[in-house]
Every structure is written in structure tokens, then in C-alpha cells.
Amino acid sequence: MTATLKERRADVPEELTSSVDSLTATLHEVADPGTTPQDRDAVTESARALASTLAVISDDSTPGKLRDQLTGVVKQVTATLEVGLEPDVPAEDRSRVFLVANSTTVVLKAFGGPEAPRTLGPPELTDIENVNRVVERSRGGGNMGHGAQSMSSAMHDFHTLRMSGEQQRALRDAITQAGREMLAASDPESSSQERDEARREVGKQIARMKDAQNKVASTQKQPEASLGKAAEVCANAIFIRVPERKISDGLEDVTPQSWESAGVKDFWKALDEGNDVLDVRAQLNNDEHTHAPFQVAKLIAGLAEVLPADDLPTTVGGEPAAHCKRTATYLEERGISAGDWVSPDDW
């Protein structure tokens, strides 16, 4: 990625050279062995998306208004990633900063090409810039940081899930309104009264956005995936979007004893090793990288305790949530409970 950015730097407008330099420096920073694999992945994928965006900006055929808007997105996301590197940002908030940057920019990788989402236009680019500004201001913490993460999940669903025109309009409007209120609530130039009023409105708009997201998720078909593959997609999404402390608590009874003395710093990735086993890779608090086989039934049961069904779609997104439900259905057929992931009151 640093080599790609070096190539892009030679072609971008002068006002973006400092952003490219900052992005390159950020990549070098997260190469540190103490950086969790998930944080490193999030920064790398964000940089990949921005590199694609820089190519569009440098293309002479790109309209001027679009070039200006994409330039604003690159500058803002780069600034967001810089905040995640500040030494006094708590680890959980840092991961949230990187997660929001990655989740909101992933759609930019195909921008300008034949596979670009049809849903991506000027309003959606404004949403990307707004939510990244909010998470930069909040440094990933507090209600604004959590709200930004929720918004990033809804934005990803908006661009990737099939939905009716009515559902699309409802979700788009809810995302935009939530972004505007969060931006106002975190604006340092607004009066305290204006920020307080916006904060009160943020909760309402986030709830409205989640409701629209849940409605979209409820119409998605269950994936045609094996137990192991469905569990892999489900577990990885939870590893990415749920704080490590909660995951560690939920998996306390199934975590290998050899990991317990150091403790787990990052549940990184799960890989399907056959229908009943996932190979879980992790980084321990002593920065040792390790892996171990986890029984799917016990792993999923533990994760279901961490994340109830009502929160699945709005936390991990509609597609991973469908995989979680598919996994739970498989287990229920075997007489194994996966919390409330399969119930008459499906989300």
C-alpha cells in the first residue's frame, strides 16, 4: 500500500500531497507489532479505498465538483485515521475510529468503475465525510463515537443489501438525518445550547435509523452456506464490531487455558476447518499471535450471549446477521441453543 500511495502522490493535486504523506505515515505506525491485527487490517483497507479515490481525483475526466467532494473525503478520512494513533486514545475507542473509517470507505474501492454501487452519489459522499468528522471529533468515545459506529453499519447495509425503493429511501433519509444531528452535536463552534438540542435529537434519529436498518435486514434471505461457513462469517463480524472485553467475557468458558494467563488482546479471525470446528486466530496481551480450534456450537453459543438477536443486524450488519441466524438454525436442528438468535420474534 505504501508503494501504491507513492505512485498516487506523483499525480494528485498539490493540496492532497500532505494527506498522502500522512496516510503513508499511518500505515508505517500500524506496522508496529503491538498493533492488533484488526486495527492494522482496518487502516490498510481504508488506505486501499483512499488510494482508489486518489486515482479518480487524478483522472482528467472526473468532473470538477466530484473531484472537490472526493478531495474533501480523502482529507477527512486521513484526519480520522490520524486521531486513532493518538497515544491517549483508549484501545477500544481507537478500534472504533479505525472501524468507522474502514466501514464507510470500503464502497470507494470500486468508485468510478463498473462495479461501483449505484447508491453512491454526492449525498452519500457527504455522509461518509460527516460520520468520519464526527468520529474524529469524539475520538471514538462517548455517545458520538458509538453513534458513528452505528451509522457506519447502516451505511454499509445501504450500499450492499437488496431492498425495495421505499426501504432504500427510508434508510438513506435516516442515515442523513442522523449524520447531520451528530455533526451539529459535536460542532465545537456551536453554542452549548445548540449542541444540547442536537444531542437530544441524535438519540431519536439513531433509533429511527436502526429501525429502518432492521426492516431491511428482516427481508433478507438466509444464505446458502454450510454450518462452518455461516459460523465463520458470523464470528468474524462479531470479532470486528463488538469490543474485546465483551467477547472475552462471553467466551470465557471456551477459551483455551493456554491463553488465559496472558489474556486475549484481539480475537482476530475465525476460519472454517470443517463443519464442527473453527480455527480462531488471536493476539494475546503479551503480543503473542496464536490460534486454536473452537467447537462451533460452543463458540456460537458464547457469542449469542454477548450479542442478543435484537442487536444483531444493527451491530454487525444485515448480511453477517443472516449468517448468524443461519448458524443458529443449524444448531437448533441439532438440539443446541444459540441464545435468542432463532425465535418466533425474528428481527
SULBEL-V699677 format. One record per residue. N is the residue number from 0. D_LAST is the distance of its C-alpha to the last C-alpha in Angstrom with 2 decimals. Layout:
# SULBEL-V699677
n->N d_last->D_LAST
n->N d_last->D_LAST
This chain:
# SULBEL-V699677
n->0 d_last->39.34
n->1 d_last->42.29
n->2 d_last->44.56
n->3 d_last->42.34
n->4 d_last->42.26
n->5 d_last->46.04
n->6 d_last->46.38
n->7 d_last->44.11
n->8 d_last->46.10
n->9 d_last->49.21
n->10 d_last->47.72
n->11 d_last->45.57
n->12 d_last->46.98
n->13 d_last->48.88
n->14 d_last->46.40
n->15 d_last->43.79
n->16 d_last->46.10
n->17 d_last->45.37
n->18 d_last->41.60
n->19 d_last->42.22
n->20 d_last->44.46
n->21 d_last->41.90
n->22 d_last->39.19
n->23 d_last->41.69
n->24 d_last->42.56
n->25 d_last->38.92
n->26 d_last->38.61
n->27 d_last->41.76
n->28 d_last->40.45
n->29 d_last->37.28
n->30 d_last->39.50
n->31 d_last->40.62
n->32 d_last->39.94
n->33 d_last->38.36
n->34 d_last->35.50
n->35 d_last->32.31
n->36 d_last->31.42
n->37 d_last->28.04
n->38 d_last->29.85
n->39 d_last->32.49
n->40 d_last->30.09
n->41 d_last->28.29
n->42 d_last->31.69
n->43 d_last->33.06
n->44 d_last->30.25
n->45 d_last->30.49
n->46 d_last->34.22
n->47 d_last->33.75
n->48 d_last->31.70
n->49 d_last->34.35
n->50 d_last->37.11
n->51 d_last->35.75
n->52 d_last->35.60
n->53 d_last->39.19
n->54 d_last->40.31
n->55 d_last->38.99
n->56 d_last->40.71
n->57 d_last->43.95
n->58 d_last->43.90
n->59 d_last->46.56
n->60 d_last->44.63
n->61 d_last->41.72
n->62 d_last->42.04
n->63 d_last->43.24
n->64 d_last->40.38
n->65 d_last->37.78
n->66 d_last->39.97
n->67 d_last->40.13
n->68 d_last->36.39
n->69 d_last->35.78
n->70 d_last->38.57
n->71 d_last->36.80
n->72 d_last->33.59
n->73 d_last->35.68
n->74 d_last->37.55
n->75 d_last->34.51
n->76 d_last->32.50
n->77 d_last->35.74
n->78 d_last->36.24
n->79 d_last->32.72
n->80 d_last->33.44
n->81 d_last->36.78
n->82 d_last->35.20
n->83 d_last->33.25
n->84 d_last->36.66
n->85 d_last->38.16
n->86 d_last->39.32
n->87 d_last->38.19
n->88 d_last->34.51
n->89 d_last->32.63
n->90 d_last->31.20
n->91 d_last->27.54
n->92 d_last->28.06
n->93 d_last->30.03
n->94 d_last->27.25
n->95 d_last->24.90
n->96 d_last->27.63
n->97 d_last->28.01
n->98 d_last->24.29
n->99 d_last->23.94
n->100 d_last->27.10
n->101 d_last->26.01
n->102 d_last->22.47
n->103 d_last->23.93
n->104 d_last->27.03
n->105 d_last->25.85
n->106 d_last->25.74
n->107 d_last->29.41
n->108 d_last->30.61
n->109 d_last->30.80
n->110 d_last->31.88
n->111 d_last->34.88
n->112 d_last->34.49
n->113 d_last->33.34
n->114 d_last->29.95
n->115 d_last->29.15
n->116 d_last->25.83
n->117 d_last->26.69
n->118 d_last->24.36
n->119 d_last->26.74
n->120 d_last->29.38
n->121 d_last->31.23
n->122 d_last->28.43
n->123 d_last->26.11
n->124 d_last->29.08
n->125 d_last->29.54
n->126 d_last->25.96
n->127 d_last->26.73
n->128 d_last->29.95
n->129 d_last->28.57
n->130 d_last->25.83
n->131 d_last->28.41
n->132 d_last->30.90
n->133 d_last->28.60
n->134 d_last->27.95
n->135 d_last->31.69
n->136 d_last->32.66
n->137 d_last->30.38
n->138 d_last->31.29
n->139 d_last->27.69
n->140 d_last->27.83
n->141 d_last->26.76
n->142 d_last->24.19
n->143 d_last->25.24
n->144 d_last->24.81
n->145 d_last->21.27
n->146 d_last->20.54
n->147 d_last->22.11
n->148 d_last->19.94
n->149 d_last->16.74
n->150 d_last->18.51
n->151 d_last->19.56
n->152 d_last->16.07
n->153 d_last->15.16
n->154 d_last->18.60
n->155 d_last->18.19
n->156 d_last->15.10
n->157 d_last->17.18
n->158 d_last->20.03
n->159 d_last->18.54
n->160 d_last->15.62
n->161 d_last->16.41
n->162 d_last->15.48
n->163 d_last->17.37
n->164 d_last->20.15
n->165 d_last->18.57
n->166 d_last->15.38
n->167 d_last->17.87
n->168 d_last->20.05
n->169 d_last->17.46
n->170 d_last->16.19
n->171 d_last->19.86
n->172 d_last->21.08
n->173 d_last->18.60
n->174 d_last->19.56
n->175 d_last->23.20
n->176 d_last->23.28
n->177 d_last->21.68
n->178 d_last->24.24
n->179 d_last->27.08
n->180 d_last->26.44
n->181 d_last->26.15
n->182 d_last->29.30
n->183 d_last->31.10
n->184 d_last->30.05
n->185 d_last->31.46
n->186 d_last->34.53
n->187 d_last->37.64
n->188 d_last->39.83
n->189 d_last->38.06
n->190 d_last->39.35
n->191 d_last->37.66
n->192 d_last->36.92
n->193 d_last->35.24
n->194 d_last->33.11
n->195 d_last->32.16
n->196 d_last->31.14
n->197 d_last->29.03
n->198 d_last->27.36
n->199 d_last->26.36
n->200 d_last->24.87
n->201 d_last->23.02
n->202 d_last->20.56
n->203 d_last->19.78
n->204 d_last->19.45
n->205 d_last->17.25
n->206 d_last->14.82
n->207 d_last->15.15
n->208 d_last->14.68
n->209 d_last->11.44
n->210 d_last->10.13
n->211 d_last->11.58
n->212 d_last->10.23
n->213 d_last->6.50
n->214 d_last->7.81
n->215 d_last->9.68
n->216 d_last->7.32
n->217 d_last->5.57
n->218 d_last->9.32
n->219 d_last->10.49
n->220 d_last->12.47
n->221 d_last->12.58
n->222 d_last->15.66
n->223 d_last->18.96
n->224 d_last->19.83
n->225 d_last->21.70
n->226 d_last->20.54
n->227 d_last->22.63
n->228 d_last->21.59
n->229 d_last->17.82
n->230 d_last->18.54
n->231 d_last->20.83
n->232 d_last->18.45
n->233 d_last->15.80
n->234 d_last->18.59
n->235 d_last->20.33
n->236 d_last->17.47
n->237 d_last->17.12
n->238 d_last->20.93
n->239 d_last->21.14
n->240 d_last->18.68
n->241 d_last->18.92
n->242 d_last->22.38
n->243 d_last->24.79
n->244 d_last->25.61
n->245 d_last->22.11
n->246 d_last->22.04
n->247 d_last->25.57
n->248 d_last->24.75
n->249 d_last->21.90
n->250 d_last->24.16
n->251 d_last->27.34
n->252 d_last->27.96
n->253 d_last->27.61
n->254 d_last->29.34
n->255 d_last->32.86
n->256 d_last->35.67
n->257 d_last->37.53
n->258 d_last->34.95
n->259 d_last->35.03
n->260 d_last->38.40
n->261 d_last->37.57
n->262 d_last->33.86
n->263 d_last->31.20
n->264 d_last->31.31
n->265 d_last->28.77
n->266 d_last->26.40
n->267 d_last->26.97
n->268 d_last->25.89
n->269 d_last->24.95
n->270 d_last->26.59
n->271 d_last->26.13
n->272 d_last->29.32
n->273 d_last->28.58
n->274 d_last->25.79
n->275 d_last->26.16
n->276 d_last->27.17
n->277 d_last->26.12
n->278 d_last->28.94
n->279 d_last->27.81
n->280 d_last->30.00
n->281 d_last->30.54
n->282 d_last->33.04
n->283 d_last->34.55
n->284 d_last->35.88
n->285 d_last->39.36
n->286 d_last->38.12
n->287 d_last->38.57
n->288 d_last->36.30
n->289 d_last->35.33
n->290 d_last->33.03
n->291 d_last->32.33
n->292 d_last->30.58
n->293 d_last->27.42
n->294 d_last->26.22
n->295 d_last->22.74
n->296 d_last->21.71
n->297 d_last->22.99
n->298 d_last->21.76
n->299 d_last->18.11
n->300 d_last->18.32
n->301 d_last->19.81
n->302 d_last->17.30
n->303 d_last->14.43
n->304 d_last->16.58
n->305 d_last->16.82
n->306 d_last->13.23
n->307 d_last->10.64
n->308 d_last->7.03
n->309 d_last->6.27
n->310 d_last->8.85
n->311 d_last->8.45
n->312 d_last->7.87
n->313 d_last->10.27
n->314 d_last->12.62
n->315 d_last->13.26
n->316 d_last->12.12
n->317 d_last->10.18
n->318 d_last->12.82
n->319 d_last->13.28
n->320 d_last->9.64
n->321 d_last->9.99
n->322 d_last->13.24
n->323 d_last->12.04
n->324 d_last->9.90
n->325 d_last->13.08
n->326 d_last->15.25
n->327 d_last->13.69
n->328 d_last->14.12
n->329 d_last->17.69
n->330 d_last->18.38
n->331 d_last->17.21
n->332 d_last->19.60
n->333 d_last->22.25
n->334 d_last->21.60
n->335 d_last->20.31
n->336 d_last->17.43
n->337 d_last->15.10
n->338 d_last->13.95
n->339 d_last->10.62
n->340 d_last->9.03
n->341 d_last->9.48
n->342 d_last->9.04
n->343 d_last->9.29
n->344 d_last->6.44
n->345 d_last->3.80
n->346 d_last->0.00
